[in-house]
Amino acid sequence: MGNEKINSVEFDFDVFVTSHTGRVRENNEDNFALNTISKKLEYENVSFQTEMAQPFIAAVFDGMGGEEKGEYASLIAAAAAKELYKKVCEYSDCKFDALANNYVTLANNNIRDFMEENNAASGGSTVAAVIVKNGIAYPFSLGDSRIYLMRGSGLTQISRDHTLAQRRFEEKVYTREQADRSPDSHKLTLFLGVDYHKQGLDAQNYEPLCLRSGESILLCSDGLYDELTAGEIERVMLNHPDNPAYELVKAALKSGGGDNVTCVVINKK
């Protein structure tokens, strides 16, 4: 469709989505949200691309909890994102930090309800998300799923990992290399479901990003960056602009595929 207008709506973003179980895990506990679209439980592997008009939301989720609990946690988080999309469409101003906070509280509470109903001691999901409206991306996250900005030929991590390793790095207990190699790098300090008593949860909101033509945002679960360095991710995105999410997942699988891996790439035309 390119840049043609349909009912005066401009489809000025290309979005690429790929989610895969990996080579080791039996179930894909990752999920994604693109407005009202998410991965169904019966589909372990998903890959597609589409054009998007503003406003829209995109998110990646990595569930945890053992057995099928993680898979359901990420599905619940994705389902709650549909309510966020409705609110984004209703709002004429830019109080998106408050919308993100409302969303993570709703998703947390829904996950806690599910865990309690199923007698699960723990469980939850990460989230890495953006709200895109009027050419501005409003990123937020909880957990260790990441948000990257591809600007020119450079890849920059926008999100902060909510892990014990990152906390100890910031406290100067670990060097960057020690933090990355530590088992603490997979110990989450914040995620959807962490608020056991449902008192209210705030998202980690980041500075809005003004997107220019040719720039991209990457949302991914840790199954990507555990297998590929930032430089490798950058090269795949530069070399495969026609389907970067699929190629990133393919590269992660080739490198080992030790975990579920999900990528959402948002490209400004």
BANUMI-669532 format. One record per residue (C-alpha): x, z, y; residue in three letters; residue number from 1; chain. Coordinates in pm, whole numbers, always signed. Example, Ala and Ser with C-alpha at 12.3 -4.5 7.8 and 13.67 -1.06 7.14 Angstrom:
2
@X: +1230, Z: +780, Y: -450, rest: ALA, nr: 1, kette: A
@X: +1367, Z: +714, Y: -106, rest: SER, nr: 2, kette: A
END
This chain:
269
@X: +0, Z: +0, Y: +0, rest: MET, nr: 1, kette: A
@X: +299, Z: +45, Y: +230, rest: GLY, nr: 2, kette: A
@X: +198, Z: +139, Y: +584, rest: ASN, nr: 3, kette: A
@X: -146, Z: -19, Y: +581, rest: GLU, nr: 4, kette: A
@X: -430, Z: +195, Y: +710, rest: LYS, nr: 5, kette: A
@X: -734, Z: +282, Y: +502, rest: ILE, nr: 6, kette: A
@X: -1021, Z: +431, Y: +703, rest: ASN, nr: 7, kette: A
@X: -771, Z: +491, Y: +986, rest: SER, nr: 8, kette: A
@X: -558, Z: +716, Y: +765, rest: VAL, nr: 9, kette: A
@X: -183, Z: +655, Y: +754, rest: GLU, nr: 10, kette: A
@X: -10, Z: +713, Y: +423, rest: PHE, nr: 11, kette: A
@X: +325, Z: +793, Y: +582, rest: ASP, nr: 12, kette: A
@X: +484, Z: +993, Y: +297, rest: PHE, nr: 13, kette: A
@X: +588, Z: +899, Y: -54, rest: ASP, nr: 14, kette: A
@X: +575, Z: +1190, Y: -300, rest: VAL, nr: 15, kette: A
@X: +745, Z: +1185, Y: -641, rest: PHE, nr: 16, kette: A
@X: +663, Z: +1444, Y: -910, rest: VAL, nr: 17, kette: A
@X: +826, Z: +1501, Y: -1249, rest: THR, nr: 18, kette: A
@X: +799, Z: +1802, Y: -1480, rest: SER, nr: 19, kette: A
@X: +960, Z: +1829, Y: -1824, rest: HIS, nr: 20, kette: A
@X: +987, Z: +2094, Y: -2095, rest: THR, nr: 21, kette: A
@X: +1362, Z: +2042, Y: -2132, rest: GLY, nr: 22, kette: A
@X: +1562, Z: +2020, Y: -2454, rest: ARG, nr: 23, kette: A
@X: +1546, Z: +2386, Y: -2559, rest: VAL, nr: 24, kette: A
@X: +1213, Z: +2544, Y: -2466, rest: ARG, nr: 25, kette: A
@X: +895, Z: +2494, Y: -2668, rest: GLU, nr: 26, kette: A
@X: +651, Z: +2520, Y: -2374, rest: ASN, nr: 27, kette: A
@X: +668, Z: +2399, Y: -2017, rest: ASN, nr: 28, kette: A
@X: +597, Z: +2709, Y: -1807, rest: GLU, nr: 29, kette: A
@X: +659, Z: +2514, Y: -1484, rest: ASP, nr: 30, kette: A
@X: +378, Z: +2370, Y: -1279, rest: ASN, nr: 31, kette: A
@X: +327, Z: +2196, Y: -945, rest: PHE, nr: 32, kette: A
@X: +58, Z: +2149, Y: -682, rest: ALA, nr: 33, kette: A
@X: -8, Z: +1844, Y: -470, rest: LEU, nr: 34, kette: A
@X: -321, Z: +1921, Y: -271, rest: ASN, nr: 35, kette: A
@X: -573, Z: +1964, Y: -555, rest: THR, nr: 36, kette: A
@X: -358, Z: +1813, Y: -834, rest: ILE, nr: 37, kette: A
@X: -161, Z: +2025, Y: -1081, rest: SER, nr: 38, kette: A
@X: -31, Z: +2002, Y: -1438, rest: LYS, nr: 39, kette: A
@X: -287, Z: +2079, Y: -1709, rest: LYS, nr: 40, kette: A
@X: -188, Z: +2310, Y: -1993, rest: LEU, nr: 41, kette: A
@X: -216, Z: +2036, Y: -2253, rest: GLU, nr: 42, kette: A
@X: +41, Z: +1819, Y: -2073, rest: TYR, nr: 43, kette: A
@X: +395, Z: +1942, Y: -2123, rest: GLU, nr: 44, kette: A
@X: +558, Z: +1646, Y: -1945, rest: ASN, nr: 45, kette: A
@X: +426, Z: +1477, Y: -1630, rest: VAL, nr: 46, kette: A
@X: +572, Z: +1210, Y: -1400, rest: SER, nr: 47, kette: A
@X: +406, Z: +1014, Y: -1120, rest: PHE, nr: 48, kette: A
@X: +443, Z: +902, Y: -762, rest: GLN, nr: 49, kette: A
@X: +189, Z: +857, Y: -487, rest: THR, nr: 50, kette: A
@X: +144, Z: +799, Y: -115, rest: GLU, nr: 51, kette: A
@X: +20, Z: +1090, Y: +94, rest: MET, nr: 52, kette: A
@X: -155, Z: +1121, Y: +427, rest: ALA, nr: 53, kette: A
@X: -126, Z: +1432, Y: +641, rest: GLN, nr: 54, kette: A
@X: -206, Z: +1712, Y: +618, rest: PRO, nr: 55, kette: A
@X: -97, Z: +1792, Y: +264, rest: PHE, nr: 56, kette: A
@X: +68, Z: +2064, Y: +61, rest: ILE, nr: 57, kette: A
@X: +321, Z: +2043, Y: -220, rest: ALA, nr: 58, kette: A
@X: +460, Z: +2321, Y: -436, rest: ALA, nr: 59, kette: A
@X: +662, Z: +2397, Y: -749, rest: VAL, nr: 60, kette: A
@X: +602, Z: +2699, Y: -972, rest: PHE, nr: 61, kette: A
@X: +812, Z: +2852, Y: -1251, rest: ASP, nr: 62, kette: A
@X: +617, Z: +3093, Y: -1468, rest: GLY, nr: 63, kette: A
@X: +757, Z: +3390, Y: -1652, rest: MET, nr: 64, kette: A
@X: +609, Z: +3647, Y: -1887, rest: GLY, nr: 65, kette: A
@X: +680, Z: +3539, Y: -2242, rest: GLY, nr: 66, kette: A
@X: +471, Z: +3349, Y: -2495, rest: GLU, nr: 67, kette: A
@X: +199, Z: +3165, Y: -2302, rest: GLU, nr: 68, kette: A
@X: +176, Z: +3416, Y: -2017, rest: LYS, nr: 69, kette: A
@X: +426, Z: +3233, Y: -1797, rest: GLY, nr: 70, kette: A
@X: +249, Z: +2904, Y: -1850, rest: GLU, nr: 71, kette: A
@X: -80, Z: +3059, Y: -1741, rest: TYR, nr: 72, kette: A
@X: +79, Z: +3239, Y: -1446, rest: ALA, nr: 73, kette: A
@X: +214, Z: +2915, Y: -1299, rest: SER, nr: 74, kette: A
@X: -119, Z: +2742, Y: -1368, rest: LEU, nr: 75, kette: A
@X: -305, Z: +3021, Y: -1184, rest: ILE, nr: 76, kette: A
@X: -64, Z: +2990, Y: -890, rest: ALA, nr: 77, kette: A
@X: -121, Z: +2614, Y: -879, rest: ALA, nr: 78, kette: A
@X: -497, Z: +2660, Y: -890, rest: ALA, nr: 79, kette: A
@X: -484, Z: +2904, Y: -597, rest: ALA, nr: 80, kette: A
@X: -296, Z: +2639, Y: -396, rest: ALA, nr: 81, kette: A
@X: -616, Z: +2436, Y: -385, rest: LYS, nr: 82, kette: A
@X: -761, Z: +2704, Y: -158, rest: GLU, nr: 83, kette: A
@X: -453, Z: +2683, Y: +63, rest: LEU, nr: 84, kette: A
@X: -503, Z: +2308, Y: +97, rest: TYR, nr: 85, kette: A
@X: -864, Z: +2359, Y: +205, rest: LYS, nr: 86, kette: A
@X: -755, Z: +2606, Y: +473, rest: LYS, nr: 87, kette: A
@X: -481, Z: +2373, Y: +599, rest: VAL, nr: 88, kette: A
@X: -739, Z: +2096, Y: +642, rest: CYS, nr: 89, kette: A
@X: -972, Z: +2332, Y: +830, rest: GLU, nr: 90, kette: A
@X: -711, Z: +2466, Y: +1074, rest: TYR, nr: 91, kette: A
@X: -651, Z: +2273, Y: +1396, rest: SER, nr: 92, kette: A
@X: -363, Z: +2498, Y: +1508, rest: ASP, nr: 93, kette: A
@X: -39, Z: +2593, Y: +1336, rest: CYS, nr: 94, kette: A
@X: -88, Z: +2945, Y: +1202, rest: LYS, nr: 95, kette: A
@X: +67, Z: +2834, Y: +877, rest: PHE, nr: 96, kette: A
@X: +274, Z: +3150, Y: +824, rest: ASP, nr: 97, kette: A
@X: -51, Z: +3346, Y: +800, rest: ALA, nr: 98, kette: A
@X: -199, Z: +3087, Y: +563, rest: LEU, nr: 99, kette: A
@X: +110, Z: +3111, Y: +341, rest: ALA, nr: 100, kette: A
@X: +81, Z: +3491, Y: +336, rest: ASN, nr: 101, kette: A
@X: -288, Z: +3470, Y: +247, rest: ASN, nr: 102, kette: A
@X: -208, Z: +3223, Y: -30, rest: TYR, nr: 103, kette: A
@X: +64, Z: +3433, Y: -196, rest: VAL, nr: 104, kette: A
@X: -164, Z: +3739, Y: -186, rest: THR, nr: 105, kette: A
@X: -446, Z: +3543, Y: -351, rest: LEU, nr: 106, kette: A
@X: -215, Z: +3394, Y: -616, rest: ALA, nr: 107, kette: A
@X: -53, Z: +3733, Y: -685, rest: ASN, nr: 108, kette: A
@X: -390, Z: +3904, Y: -728, rest: ASN, nr: 109, kette: A
@X: -525, Z: +3632, Y: -955, rest: ASN, nr: 110, kette: A
@X: -213, Z: +3654, Y: -1173, rest: ILE, nr: 111, kette: A
@X: -234, Z: +4034, Y: -1188, rest: ARG, nr: 112, kette: A
@X: -602, Z: +4012, Y: -1290, rest: ASP, nr: 113, kette: A
@X: -511, Z: +3773, Y: -1571, rest: PHE, nr: 114, kette: A
@X: -224, Z: +3992, Y: -1692, rest: MET, nr: 115, kette: A
@X: -442, Z: +4303, Y: -1693, rest: GLU, nr: 116, kette: A
@X: -725, Z: +4125, Y: -1877, rest: GLU, nr: 117, kette: A
@X: -476, Z: +4008, Y: -2142, rest: ASN, nr: 118, kette: A
@X: -290, Z: +4342, Y: -2174, rest: ASN, nr: 119, kette: A
@X: +37, Z: +4189, Y: -2054, rest: ALA, nr: 120, kette: A
@X: +290, Z: +4437, Y: -1920, rest: ALA, nr: 121, kette: A
@X: +449, Z: +4185, Y: -1687, rest: SER, nr: 122, kette: A
@X: +433, Z: +3825, Y: -1581, rest: GLY, nr: 123, kette: A
@X: +435, Z: +3607, Y: -1275, rest: GLY, nr: 124, kette: A
@X: +549, Z: +3287, Y: -1116, rest: SER, nr: 125, kette: A
@X: +785, Z: +3167, Y: -849, rest: THR, nr: 126, kette: A
@X: +666, Z: +2937, Y: -572, rest: VAL, nr: 127, kette: A
@X: +852, Z: +2692, Y: -350, rest: ALA, nr: 128, kette: A
@X: +615, Z: +2510, Y: -118, rest: ALA, nr: 129, kette: A
@X: +566, Z: +2314, Y: +202, rest: VAL, nr: 130, kette: A
@X: +269, Z: +2252, Y: +424, rest: ILE, nr: 131, kette: A
@X: +306, Z: +1916, Y: +601, rest: VAL, nr: 132, kette: A
@X: +107, Z: +1840, Y: +915, rest: LYS, nr: 133, kette: A
@X: +176, Z: +1623, Y: +1221, rest: ASN, nr: 134, kette: A
@X: +520, Z: +1530, Y: +1088, rest: GLY, nr: 135, kette: A
@X: +627, Z: +1895, Y: +1058, rest: ILE, nr: 136, kette: A
@X: +698, Z: +2066, Y: +727, rest: ALA, nr: 137, kette: A
@X: +635, Z: +2440, Y: +705, rest: TYR, nr: 138, kette: A
@X: +833, Z: +2574, Y: +404, rest: PRO, nr: 139, kette: A
@X: +784, Z: +2903, Y: +224, rest: PHE, nr: 140, kette: A
@X: +888, Z: +3053, Y: -110, rest: SER, nr: 141, kette: A
@X: +903, Z: +3354, Y: -340, rest: LEU, nr: 142, kette: A
@X: +1145, Z: +3373, Y: -632, rest: GLY, nr: 143, kette: A
@X: +1427, Z: +3136, Y: -719, rest: ASP, nr: 144, kette: A
@X: +1258, Z: +2797, Y: -711, rest: SER, nr: 145, kette: A
@X: +1427, Z: +2615, Y: -426, rest: ARG, nr: 146, kette: A
@X: +1360, Z: +2400, Y: -121, rest: ILE, nr: 147, kette: A
@X: +1622, Z: +2149, Y: -9, rest: TYR, nr: 148, kette: A
@X: +1634, Z: +1914, Y: +290, rest: LEU, nr: 149, kette: A
@X: +1798, Z: +1573, Y: +250, rest: MET, nr: 150, kette: A
@X: +1898, Z: +1455, Y: +597, rest: ARG, nr: 151, kette: A
@X: +2125, Z: +1152, Y: +622, rest: GLY, nr: 152, kette: A
@X: +2363, Z: +1181, Y: +328, rest: SER, nr: 153, kette: A
@X: +2367, Z: +1561, Y: +330, rest: GLY, nr: 154, kette: A
@X: +2169, Z: +1806, Y: +116, rest: LEU, nr: 155, kette: A
@X: +2096, Z: +2154, Y: +257, rest: THR, nr: 156, kette: A
@X: +1926, Z: +2443, Y: +81, rest: GLN, nr: 157, kette: A
@X: +1647, Z: +2571, Y: +305, rest: ILE, nr: 158, kette: A
@X: +1511, Z: +2851, Y: +87, rest: SER, nr: 159, kette: A
@X: +1660, Z: +3188, Y: -4, rest: ARG, nr: 160, kette: A
@X: +1685, Z: +3289, Y: -370, rest: ASP, nr: 161, kette: A
@X: +1501, Z: +3615, Y: -428, rest: HIS, nr: 162, kette: A
@X: +1734, Z: +3740, Y: -699, rest: THR, nr: 163, kette: A
@X: +1943, Z: +4050, Y: -758, rest: LEU, nr: 164, kette: A
@X: +2255, Z: +3832, Y: -746, rest: ALA, nr: 165, kette: A
@X: +2167, Z: +3698, Y: -401, rest: GLN, nr: 166, kette: A
@X: +2098, Z: +4050, Y: -276, rest: ARG, nr: 167, kette: A
@X: +2436, Z: +4170, Y: -403, rest: ARG, nr: 168, kette: A
@X: +2605, Z: +3869, Y: -246, rest: PHE, nr: 169, kette: A
@X: +2449, Z: +3954, Y: +91, rest: GLU, nr: 170, kette: A
@X: +2562, Z: +4315, Y: +46, rest: GLU, nr: 171, kette: A
@X: +2914, Z: +4178, Y: -21, rest: LYS, nr: 172, kette: A
@X: +2919, Z: +4324, Y: -372, rest: VAL, nr: 173, kette: A
@X: +2957, Z: +3973, Y: -520, rest: TYR, nr: 174, kette: A
@X: +3140, Z: +3668, Y: -396, rest: THR, nr: 175, kette: A
@X: +2936, Z: +3346, Y: -393, rest: ARG, nr: 176, kette: A
@X: +3099, Z: +3237, Y: -719, rest: GLU, nr: 177, kette: A
@X: +3037, Z: +3575, Y: -884, rest: GLN, nr: 178, kette: A
@X: +2674, Z: +3570, Y: -775, rest: ALA, nr: 179, kette: A
@X: +2619, Z: +3221, Y: -915, rest: ASP, nr: 180, kette: A
@X: +2774, Z: +3313, Y: -1251, rest: ARG, nr: 181, kette: A
@X: +2620, Z: +3658, Y: -1282, rest: SER, nr: 182, kette: A
@X: +2327, Z: +3734, Y: -1518, rest: PRO, nr: 183, kette: A
@X: +2171, Z: +3884, Y: -1204, rest: ASP, nr: 184, kette: A
@X: +2114, Z: +3531, Y: -1078, rest: SER, nr: 185, kette: A
@X: +1804, Z: +3517, Y: -1300, rest: HIS, nr: 186, kette: A
@X: +1673, Z: +3865, Y: -1214, rest: LYS, nr: 187, kette: A
@X: +1397, Z: +3809, Y: -959, rest: LEU, nr: 188, kette: A
@X: +1330, Z: +4060, Y: -682, rest: THR, nr: 189, kette: A
@X: +1020, Z: +3880, Y: -547, rest: LEU, nr: 190, kette: A
@X: +764, Z: +3653, Y: -711, rest: PHE, nr: 191, kette: A
@X: +390, Z: +3597, Y: -744, rest: LEU, nr: 192, kette: A
@X: +271, Z: +3889, Y: -956, rest: GLY, nr: 193, kette: A
@X: +526, Z: +4143, Y: -833, rest: VAL, nr: 194, kette: A
@X: +258, Z: +4329, Y: -633, rest: ASP, nr: 195, kette: A
@X: +108, Z: +4524, Y: -925, rest: TYR, nr: 196, kette: A
@X: -133, Z: +4723, Y: -709, rest: HIS, nr: 197, kette: A
@X: -257, Z: +4419, Y: -511, rest: LYS, nr: 198, kette: A
@X: -182, Z: +4576, Y: -173, rest: GLN, nr: 199, kette: A
@X: -87, Z: +4245, Y: -11, rest: GLY, nr: 200, kette: A
@X: +215, Z: +4018, Y: -39, rest: LEU, nr: 201, kette: A
@X: +398, Z: +3819, Y: +228, rest: ASP, nr: 202, kette: A
@X: +568, Z: +3485, Y: +170, rest: ALA, nr: 203, kette: A
@X: +924, Z: +3417, Y: +280, rest: GLN, nr: 204, kette: A
@X: +852, Z: +3172, Y: +562, rest: ASN, nr: 205, kette: A
@X: +1130, Z: +2948, Y: +695, rest: TYR, nr: 206, kette: A
@X: +1184, Z: +2753, Y: +1016, rest: GLU, nr: 207, kette: A
@X: +959, Z: +2445, Y: +1044, rest: PRO, nr: 208, kette: A
@X: +1129, Z: +2112, Y: +977, rest: LEU, nr: 209, kette: A
@X: +1062, Z: +1807, Y: +1193, rest: CYS, nr: 210, kette: A
@X: +1084, Z: +1519, Y: +947, rest: LEU, nr: 211, kette: A
@X: +1219, Z: +1182, Y: +1054, rest: ARG, nr: 212, kette: A
@X: +1195, Z: +849, Y: +875, rest: SER, nr: 213, kette: A
@X: +1414, Z: +839, Y: +563, rest: GLY, nr: 214, kette: A
@X: +1444, Z: +1217, Y: +532, rest: GLU, nr: 215, kette: A
@X: +1333, Z: +1401, Y: +220, rest: SER, nr: 216, kette: A
@X: +1238, Z: +1748, Y: +102, rest: ILE, nr: 217, kette: A
@X: +1309, Z: +1850, Y: -256, rest: LEU, nr: 218, kette: A
@X: +1119, Z: +2131, Y: -427, rest: LEU, nr: 219, kette: A
@X: +1255, Z: +2231, Y: -768, rest: CYS, nr: 220, kette: A
@X: +1260, Z: +2497, Y: -1037, rest: SER, nr: 221, kette: A
@X: +1588, Z: +2652, Y: -1151, rest: ASP, nr: 222, kette: A
@X: +1600, Z: +2413, Y: -1446, rest: GLY, nr: 223, kette: A
@X: +1741, Z: +2157, Y: -1202, rest: LEU, nr: 224, kette: A
@X: +2012, Z: +2346, Y: -1015, rest: TYR, nr: 225, kette: A
@X: +2122, Z: +2540, Y: -1323, rest: ASP, nr: 226, kette: A
@X: +2227, Z: +2204, Y: -1470, rest: GLU, nr: 227, kette: A
@X: +2337, Z: +2009, Y: -1160, rest: LEU, nr: 228, kette: A
@X: +2555, Z: +2107, Y: -866, rest: THR, nr: 229, kette: A
@X: +2433, Z: +2047, Y: -512, rest: ALA, nr: 230, kette: A
@X: +2670, Z: +1751, Y: -492, rest: GLY, nr: 231, kette: A
@X: +2525, Z: +1600, Y: -809, rest: GLU, nr: 232, kette: A
@X: +2169, Z: +1648, Y: -682, rest: ILE, nr: 233, kette: A
@X: +2267, Z: +1481, Y: -357, rest: GLU, nr: 234, kette: A
@X: +2421, Z: +1181, Y: -535, rest: ARG, nr: 235, kette: A
@X: +2118, Z: +1128, Y: -759, rest: VAL, nr: 236, kette: A
@X: +1885, Z: +1131, Y: -458, rest: MET, nr: 237, kette: A
@X: +2105, Z: +887, Y: -265, rest: LEU, nr: 238, kette: A
@X: +2143, Z: +650, Y: -560, rest: ASN, nr: 239, kette: A
@X: +1781, Z: +654, Y: -675, rest: HIS, nr: 240, kette: A
@X: +1549, Z: +647, Y: -372, rest: PRO, nr: 241, kette: A
@X: +1277, Z: +460, Y: -566, rest: ASP, nr: 242, kette: A
@X: +1204, Z: +750, Y: -804, rest: ASN, nr: 243, kette: A
@X: +1427, Z: +1049, Y: -722, rest: PRO, nr: 244, kette: A
@X: +1224, Z: +1319, Y: -901, rest: ALA, nr: 245, kette: A
@X: +1233, Z: +1134, Y: -1233, rest: TYR, nr: 246, kette: A
@X: +1605, Z: +1062, Y: -1201, rest: GLU, nr: 247, kette: A
@X: +1685, Z: +1423, Y: -1109, rest: LEU, nr: 248, kette: A
@X: +1502, Z: +1552, Y: -1416, rest: VAL, nr: 249, kette: A
@X: +1667, Z: +1285, Y: -1630, rest: LYS, nr: 250, kette: A
@X: +2010, Z: +1398, Y: -1504, rest: ALA, nr: 251, kette: A
@X: +1927, Z: +1764, Y: -1574, rest: ALA, nr: 252, kette: A
@X: +1823, Z: +1678, Y: -1930, rest: LEU, nr: 253, kette: A
@X: +2143, Z: +1479, Y: -1981, rest: LYS, nr: 254, kette: A
@X: +2345, Z: +1775, Y: -1857, rest: SER, nr: 255, kette: A
@X: +2189, Z: +2009, Y: -2113, rest: GLY, nr: 256, kette: A
@X: +1822, Z: +2062, Y: -2031, rest: GLY, nr: 257, kette: A
@X: +1838, Z: +2432, Y: -2112, rest: GLY, nr: 258, kette: A
@X: +1517, Z: +2517, Y: -1927, rest: ASP, nr: 259, kette: A
@X: +1194, Z: +2364, Y: -1806, rest: ASN, nr: 260, kette: A
@X: +1264, Z: +2148, Y: -1502, rest: VAL, nr: 261, kette: A
@X: +1027, Z: +2035, Y: -1228, rest: THR, nr: 262, kette: A
@X: +1102, Z: +1835, Y: -915, rest: CYS, nr: 263, kette: A
@X: +883, Z: +1727, Y: -625, rest: VAL, nr: 264, kette: A
@X: +1044, Z: +1495, Y: -369, rest: VAL, nr: 265, kette: A
@X: +868, Z: +1428, Y: -39, rest: ILE, nr: 266, kette: A
@X: +1002, Z: +1129, Y: +150, rest: ASN, nr: 267, kette: A
@X: +909, Z: +1044, Y: +510, rest: LYS, nr: 268, kette: A
@X: +864, Z: +668, Y: +542, rest: LYS, nr: 269, kette: A
END
